[in-house]
């Protein structure tokens, strides 16, 4: 008897951003594994056991989920955002590669989710409308002060090559009750505005900013016709 | 009286990848604008007029949608994948910036969707598990032969700096009935395998490939601990 493993993207926070496919997978799992705050977003369901763990135990969590699936269970590993972007899916496949050979034959389905990057971009317009690069700010495998120092160094570097008024977005806890979205300029951007729940979107010299007046947040967008447009998230 | 404009991401194809938020927006629109194949994915609904147009008329479509919203309608502009990634949201904001001042006060909501990039990555494992860059292969504003020539040049350049066995994924029409996903090596990658519905994911020297044996597609993943990992999509 062979079980199944679903690696399920829950999206950035608000469950309205869950897909139908993710919900269908959640509904058929007998066991759910995940970082406690992600597991807690989901309503409890009779017949579905919940295995919550600390965020730093990704590989152990993946191995426990795979072992249970190999016994025949329908197992879900839940992840915030998209499970493939700096999240649980890599840990699951690392566990498969380094685990028992039988795990390679398991049916594993990665179910994409709305990444924080896409949700944050949507809040301010369309800053990812042209080519962009995505860099992890996770402190999962390195200390947060090092992440902040690198972000600060990136701002310094970019100030030397981009106009001071280039927009920079700090989008924290997007779609969650304590969401906070600020648009500043590159000249005034400070790394310490970010915490672990923050997406930092850095525009380019071609990013457009549309002023909207008192009480309305400006819109940002990258023109599709950008010649050399590039945004980092 | 003020209307609303929703820019709605439909995801890569299969409507199971639609979010609840996107469905709720679709349900309340009196008018839907979009490229004909996207509009046709949606079931018809009494009370919702459908305005389908050609894919090359993005700005005109955005202006027509905004004009109707400014008259008080609840208007949806639908987009494949995520509307912010090389899609309709940029056109909407360009139309706002260059249109009547009153459009700046309109309530515009961008509703993210599962991008083809995320769906394609999920099919093969977790190739975007570490830092990556995203480059548009759209022929919307340039001829397709030029796009292919650039992709071929990129392969040539990467062959000079990456191992020949670096994996390259051609993922076409993901989640649609004619989905086709192939993993090849950088040494054998040919740009002509791609068409306009293809995501090309190029691994790095650190991308791992897990052989699974006869009849099962290999898994790819980027280790989260990658020092300099980088994948392009």
Interface residues (C-beta under 8 A of the other chain):
Chain A: X9 X11 X14 X15 X16 X17 X18 X19 X20 X21 X24 X58 X82 X83 X84 X85 X86 X87 X89 X90 X91 X92 X93 X94 X96 X97 X104 X105 X108 X110 X111 X112 X113 X114 X115 X118 X119 X121 X122 X123 X125 X126 X127 X128 X129 X130 X131 X132 X133 X134 X135 X136 X140 X141 X208 X210 X211 X212 X213 X216 X219 X220 X221 X222 X223 X224 X225
Chain B: X11 X14 X15 X16 X17 X18 X19 X20 X21 X24 X58 X82 X83 X84 X85 X86 X87 X89 X90 X91 X92 X93 X94 X96 X97 X104 X105 X108 X110 X111 X112 X113 X114 X115 X118 X119 X121 X122 X123 X125 X126 X127 X128 X129 X130 X131 X132 X133 X134 X135 X136 X140 X141 X208 X210 X211 X212 X213 X216 X219 X220 X221 X222 X223 X224 X225
